[in-house]
Amino acid sequence: MRSKEKKRLTRSSSDKIIAGVMGGFGAYFGINSNYIRVGFVIVSILSHALPGILVYILLLAIMPADPNKPHWTNPFENQRPTETNHDNEKRERKVIHDVDEHDD
């Protein structure tokens, strides 16, 4: 007998535009998250936008982050360039030997 893995509604760490809320709904229900985003925007506009924004903020606060990404996720981390070198690591200075300069 196989044990079934229980599905959890979590924010997506890979399919996100702002914070992964709609990506989490898409993964949970097995629907393309873009359809959920468009539907949410339409319903939000039809309800004069403010309730939709409040619902999104409430879902952001309630939904847990993706357990496959254990550290805290910044909602805007995919919008800035990533840096490959860590600040804690010292960079070695490159030294060039036997360089001649000639000014004419």
N, C-alpha and C positions, 0 to 999 in steps of 0.2 A: 504494500500500500504506500503510495507516494504522499508525502506531506505537501499540501498546497501552500504556497507563499501568499500571505495575506497582503493585499494591495493597500497602500497608504497614500493618502492625498497629501503630497508635499510640493513645495516650490521646486521647479526644475532648475538645475544648475547649468544645463546645456542648451535648453530651448527657452531663452528668455529675451525679452526686449527691455523691460524695465527691471522687474524683480523675479520673474519666473512664475508668477501666479497663474497666468493663463496657460503657460507651458505645462504646469503641474496638472491642471484640469484636463488638458489634452492627453497627457500620458495616462492619467487615471481612467478616463472614459474611452481611450483608444481612438480619439478623433484628432484630426489635424488641428493643431493649436491656432492656426491662422483663422480658421472658421470660428473658433471660440472668441478670438480677439475681435473680429469683425462684428459678431453678434453682440458682444459686450459693448462695443462702441455705439452700435445702433440703438440698443436699449438705453444706454447712458444718455445719448443725445435726445431720445424721445422723452426721457424723464428729466429733462433740463440739466443734464450733466452733473450737477452737484451730488445727487444720491449715488451716481455711478462712481464718482471719485471717492466718496466716503466708503462705499462698499469695497473698492479696491484697496484702500488703506487698511480697512478692517481685515480683509483677507490676508494682506501682507503681514499684519501683526499676529494673526491667528495661525496661519499655515506654517508648519515647521519647515526648516530648510531640508534639502535633499541629504539623506544620510550617507550617500556615496561621496559627498563632499563635506567632510566633518567640520571644517572651520567656517567661521562666519563669512557670509558672502555679502560683498558690497553691491548694492543694486546698480551702481554705475561703473563697475570694474571693467565691463566689456567695451566701454566707450573711450578709454584712454590707453595709450600704447603701453605694452608691457616692457619692463626693463630686464635684460638678461643677467646683468651682474648685480649681486647683492651689495648693499652698502657696507656690510660687515667685512666683506672680503677685500683684502688689499690688492690693488692692481700693481703689477710689476712694471717698472719703467723700462721702456725699450732703449737700449744703448746702441748707437751706430758707431762703428769703428772705421778708421781709414777713409775719412771723407775729406776731399780736397775742394777748396773753393777758389775759383778763378774769376776775378773781376776784370773785364776788358775795358 
